[in-house]
Amino acid sequence: MPTGRSFPRSSGRRAIPAISFAANFRRPPPLRPRPRAAEAVPARISERTSVSETLTWIVACRADAIGEEDVLRFDHGKATYAIYRTPSGYYATEGYCTHELALLAEGLVLDEVIECPLHQGRFHIPSGKALSPPVCVNLKTYPIRLENGNVLLGLPA
């Protein structure tokens, strides 16, 4: 039964080199910190502030183009915005959900809440605050004003 080959005994075995997976493993980038609720900026501008002097006002649409409890997509430059009409007035936020980058203009407006069309995460429209999972990062909000039947969006100059 011998085959002519001799196998070393356990005392003569060579050690198998250890494979280091950790050397080739990259850590994922750190998560963005969750913004605090106090940092949410309301979309309306007070007449007392001088913020309007540092903004460029762009005509986004006609005021009658947005129905009650509705949202409209507005593209300007390389950015997309969502313009809302709620029972309390007109508001604007960034146009994409902070969770999976779905277009909020395709979502459902319920009173002062926008529901993302992809995973049904919800945001408070006036403040941009994330209200329900899976969303956890607030939306950026932008000031709105009405002039001559037009909705104007205030963007940083």
Legacy VTK file of the C-alpha trace (Angstrom):
# vtk DataFile Version 3.0
C-alpha trace
ASCII
DATASET POLYDATA
POINTS 157 float
0.000 0.000 0.000
2.846 2.420 0.272
2.902 4.746 -2.699
6.514 5.688 -2.513
5.818 9.086 -0.999
6.573 9.855 2.543
4.527 12.358 4.457
6.098 14.296 7.250
4.904 13.596 10.718
3.239 16.237 12.830
6.542 17.235 14.366
7.995 18.016 10.963
5.116 19.996 9.479
5.718 23.475 8.232
3.564 26.250 9.556
1.078 27.733 7.136
1.645 31.470 6.848
-1.106 33.485 8.483
-3.217 35.448 6.056
-3.913 38.923 7.266
-7.319 40.105 6.095
-7.085 43.187 8.274
-4.180 44.541 6.230
-6.370 44.692 3.117
-9.540 45.881 4.860
-10.568 49.509 4.479
-12.820 51.069 7.047
-15.937 52.758 5.665
-16.031 56.541 5.920
-17.538 57.851 9.151
-21.241 58.622 9.164
-22.350 62.217 8.910
-23.461 63.531 12.272
-27.203 63.858 12.634
-28.239 67.526 12.666
-30.015 68.750 15.759
-33.618 69.876 15.530
-32.625 73.350 16.700
-30.450 73.728 13.579
-33.437 73.424 11.232
-34.075 76.771 9.586
-37.667 77.733 8.799
-38.359 78.444 5.147
-39.942 81.808 5.807
-37.854 84.917 6.332
-38.762 87.408 8.983
-39.051 91.014 7.872
-36.726 91.963 10.740
-33.735 90.079 9.358
-31.356 91.251 6.674
-31.039 87.772 5.163
-32.945 88.873 2.054
-30.064 91.229 1.201
-27.670 88.287 0.800
-30.028 86.143 -1.288
-30.668 85.981 -5.005
-34.393 85.678 -5.671
-35.306 83.424 -8.618
-38.807 83.053 -10.076
-39.586 79.370 -9.535
-43.153 79.205 -10.873
-46.553 80.872 -10.892
-48.307 80.672 -7.529
-51.389 79.120 -9.123
-49.271 76.345 -10.733
-49.101 74.503 -7.403
-52.337 73.045 -6.059
-53.267 72.895 -2.372
-51.148 70.225 -0.611
-48.988 69.715 -3.693
-45.302 69.805 -4.636
-43.496 70.989 -7.763
-39.976 70.189 -8.959
-37.779 73.182 -9.794
-34.325 72.825 -11.390
-31.875 75.711 -11.291
-28.233 75.359 -12.306
-27.079 71.944 -11.111
-29.491 71.812 -8.167
-33.027 70.491 -7.810
-35.542 72.009 -5.399
-39.033 71.069 -4.245
-41.589 73.895 -3.985
-44.587 73.096 -1.760
-47.984 74.601 -1.145
-49.452 73.642 2.220
-52.465 75.018 4.097
-50.079 77.377 5.944
-48.277 78.717 2.849
-45.496 78.100 0.325
-42.186 76.440 1.238
-39.049 75.142 -0.476
-36.568 72.387 0.351
-33.836 70.538 -1.469
-35.373 68.333 -4.139
-34.009 64.918 -3.172
-34.657 62.707 -0.159
-31.644 62.555 2.158
-31.999 58.766 2.502
-31.847 57.345 -1.039
-31.943 60.436 -3.276
-35.494 59.923 -4.549
-37.209 62.967 -6.078
-39.475 64.522 -3.468
-41.625 66.067 -6.215
-42.934 62.540 -6.821
-43.898 62.191 -3.155
-47.164 62.732 -1.345
-47.924 65.964 0.550
-50.127 65.490 3.624
-50.836 68.781 5.411
-47.272 69.982 6.278
-45.526 66.640 5.670
-43.893 65.265 2.517
-43.638 61.488 2.168
-40.740 60.133 0.109
-41.990 57.993 -2.797
-39.246 55.390 -2.379
-39.350 54.208 1.259
-42.125 56.387 2.740
-39.832 58.380 5.011
-41.449 61.647 6.087
-40.212 65.223 6.501
-41.843 68.275 8.088
-42.002 70.725 5.173
-41.627 74.087 6.989
-38.583 73.010 9.013
-37.164 70.187 6.866
-37.012 67.961 9.955
-36.866 64.187 9.383
-39.946 62.688 11.058
-39.957 58.945 10.420
-37.548 56.167 9.450
-35.745 55.394 7.270
-34.876 59.092 6.926
-32.734 60.573 9.695
-31.008 63.570 8.074
-33.019 66.787 7.798
-33.731 68.519 4.490
-32.222 71.897 3.698
-34.899 74.565 3.518
-34.952 77.726 1.440
-36.909 80.962 1.823
-39.911 81.660 -0.379
-41.777 84.866 -1.096
-44.698 85.737 -3.334
-44.559 88.695 -5.737
-47.009 89.557 -8.525
-48.474 86.040 -8.522
-45.021 84.404 -8.762
-43.272 82.142 -6.268
-39.707 83.383 -5.720
-37.020 81.105 -4.300
-34.233 82.692 -2.247
-30.830 81.186 -2.983
-27.494 82.172 -1.447
-25.728 84.753 -3.604
LINES 1 158
157 0 1 2 3 4 5 6 7 8 9 10 11 12 13 14 15 16 17 18 19 20 21 22 23 24 25 26 27 28 29 30 31 32 33 34 35 36 37 38 39 40 41 42 43 44 45 46 47 48 49 50 51 52 53 54 55 56 57 58 59 60 61 62 63 64 65 66 67 68 69 70 71 72 73 74 75 76 77 78 79 80 81 82 83 84 85 86 87 88 89 90 91 92 93 94 95 96 97 98 99 100 101 102 103 104 105 106 107 108 109 110 111 112 113 114 115 116 117 118 119 120 121 122 123 124 125 126 127 128 129 130 131 132 133 134 135 136 137 138 139 140 141 142 143 144 145 146 147 148 149 150 151 152 153 154 155 156
